[in-house]
Amino acid sequence: MKRKFNIILKVSLFFGLIFVFGSCSKRLEKIQNSTPSNFTPMSVAQNINTKYTDSGRLTTVLLSPKMVNFSNQEFPYYEFPDGINLTLYDRSNKSSTVESKHAIVYNETDLIDLRGDVVLITSNNDTLFTDQLYYDQKKKWLFTDFPVKFRTKDYLTNGNGFDANQDFTNAQVLEVTGRIYIEE
């Protein structure tokens, strides 16, 4: 009786292990099949210099050492893993520049997500420092809810967020945490 029980136990254990390993391999196969096989980029480009126009007027110049094109994905985007330099031109052709260590441009939303040591210098030489900044290309609007430092000719303002139109006639630091008057 004891020997019969041991044999049944061993057979059950054997089939249990086969079931466990079989279901693990099936799970792995499911995961592999659910991950898009086309997650590789559609293209990779070096030394990017792209100019955007609106009604024949230059509005934006984008420079980057490398662009990775993921426009073949369900939510298409372009990634700039080695940083970006973005020059924005207002209606009077004054320019402001934004630099960051990393950027992603989302095709469907026309948002540019700038990350890592973001520095924005306006045409008036006002300067914004933050770790993340979004640029909405449709609305021509810059914004963040990350901590910021905004230096103007007269003040250094710290806060938790920033909103501005492209020509910075309507720029404001949100949730101001400190403001220092600068004497020259």
C-alpha atoms as one frame of an Amber mdcrd trajectory, in Angstrom:
protein
   0.000   0.000   0.000   2.819   2.374   0.941   4.701   1.528  -2.262   1.579
   2.184  -4.362   1.116   5.540  -2.650   4.786   6.507  -3.371   4.368   5.605
  -7.051   1.159   7.680  -7.306   2.906  10.580  -5.537   5.903  10.425  -7.908
   3.677  10.207 -10.995   1.566  13.136  -9.744   4.697  15.169  -9.027   6.084
  14.363 -12.488   2.874  15.464 -14.260   2.612  18.515 -11.994   6.133  19.623
 -12.993   5.344  19.077 -16.662   2.182  21.174 -16.227   4.066  23.991 -14.438
   6.883  24.107 -16.978   4.429  23.757 -19.840   2.277  26.642 -18.599   5.401
  28.808 -18.004   6.515  28.276 -21.577   2.981  29.059 -22.764   3.035  32.296
 -20.704   6.410  33.214 -22.169   5.079  32.531 -25.649   2.016  34.711 -24.911
   4.238  37.568 -23.695   6.481  37.273 -26.743   3.477  37.310 -29.053   1.834
  40.261 -27.271   5.004  42.377 -27.542   5.001  43.986 -30.976   7.656  42.401
 -33.116   7.973  45.731 -34.914   9.094  47.626 -31.776  12.316  48.243 -33.578
  12.538  51.753 -34.964  11.390  52.463 -38.462  14.591  54.456 -39.061  17.507
  56.134 -37.307  18.932  59.424 -38.556  22.068  61.334 -37.617  22.732  65.099
 -37.536  19.122  66.282 -37.762  18.353  69.823 -38.950  14.590  70.174 -39.455
  12.770  73.412 -40.207   9.029  73.861 -39.589   7.019  76.533 -41.355   3.512
  77.909 -40.971   2.026  79.748 -43.968   5.511  80.125 -45.433   6.955  81.624
 -42.222   9.740  79.803 -40.370   8.431  78.911 -36.886  10.766  76.245 -35.508
  14.219  74.798 -36.171  15.053  71.467 -34.562  18.690  70.303 -34.310  19.830
  66.985 -32.859  22.740  64.565 -33.227  20.380  61.561 -33.485  16.703  60.867
 -34.155  15.032  57.470 -33.754  11.781  57.135 -35.715   9.067  55.061 -34.000
   6.270  56.194 -36.309   5.504  52.508 -36.963   4.046  52.109 -33.452   0.423
  52.284 -32.321   1.199  55.666 -30.669   3.858  57.029 -33.064   6.738  59.192
 -31.876  10.256  60.374 -32.639  12.923  60.077 -29.960  16.038  62.213 -29.623
  18.165  60.232 -27.140  21.260  62.453 -27.472  19.515  65.747 -26.868  17.874
  68.483 -28.834  18.239  72.165 -29.628  14.942  73.796 -30.537  14.721  77.378
 -31.835  11.269  78.987 -31.755  10.503  82.063 -33.870   7.694  84.457 -32.962
   5.680  86.560 -35.452   8.274  89.354 -35.378  11.000  86.760 -36.145  12.599
  87.002 -32.672  14.029  83.665 -31.567  14.040  81.738 -28.309  15.998  78.503
 -27.817  15.393  75.398 -25.756  17.987  72.700 -25.105  17.579  69.379 -23.328
  19.470  66.107 -22.962  16.556  64.008 -24.248  13.347  64.669 -26.179  10.337
  62.864 -27.601   8.016  64.294 -30.253   4.561  62.681 -30.233   3.022  62.683
 -33.732  -0.658  62.480 -32.795  -0.624  65.149 -30.086   2.054  67.468 -31.541
   3.682  67.587 -28.099   7.414  67.771 -27.604   8.557  66.333 -24.260  11.943
  67.843 -23.314  13.791  66.190 -20.425  17.089  66.454 -18.602  18.761  69.778
 -17.851  16.264  71.784 -19.885  17.406  75.364 -20.506  15.189  77.859 -22.290
  16.543  81.280 -23.312  13.982  83.790 -24.539  14.560  86.518 -27.119  14.819
  88.952 -24.141  17.548  86.767 -22.570  15.242  85.582 -19.782  16.289  82.041
 -18.843  14.292  79.081 -17.543  15.937  76.039 -15.906  13.974  72.831 -15.251
  14.165  69.038 -15.609  11.147  68.710 -17.900   9.302  71.042 -20.250   6.538
  70.400 -22.764   6.028  72.352 -25.966   2.586  72.146 -27.578   3.234  72.821
 -31.270  -0.467  73.362 -32.102  -1.117  75.890 -29.345   2.453  77.244 -29.435
   2.567  76.912 -25.652   5.311  75.818 -23.204   4.487  74.329 -19.812   5.696
  72.169 -16.951   4.721  71.223 -13.414   8.323  70.434 -12.461  10.358  72.758
 -10.213  11.737  75.720 -12.172  14.134  78.641 -11.863  13.258  81.603 -14.065
  15.783  84.401 -14.379  14.742  87.728 -15.827  16.719  90.967 -15.984  15.500
  91.948 -12.502  14.480  88.741 -10.697  15.340  85.106 -10.039  12.079  83.298
  -9.348  11.759  79.700  -8.103   8.526  77.757  -8.377   6.749  74.524  -9.143
   5.645  74.946 -12.721   5.753  77.289 -15.667   3.344  78.404 -18.401   4.142
  80.596 -21.393   3.079  81.345 -24.915   5.735  80.962 -27.599   6.731  84.640
 -27.673   6.771  84.853 -23.831   4.445  87.849 -23.643   2.378  85.726 -21.251
   4.935  83.831 -19.114   4.459  82.939 -15.487   6.099  80.822 -12.807   3.503
  78.749 -10.951   3.456  78.089  -7.191   6.255  80.582  -6.521   8.515  79.364
  -3.695  10.983  82.253  -3.728  11.859  85.445  -5.525  15.126  87.360  -5.391
  15.640  90.857  -6.734  18.825  91.129  -8.806  20.844  94.328  -8.646  23.411
  94.996 -11.315
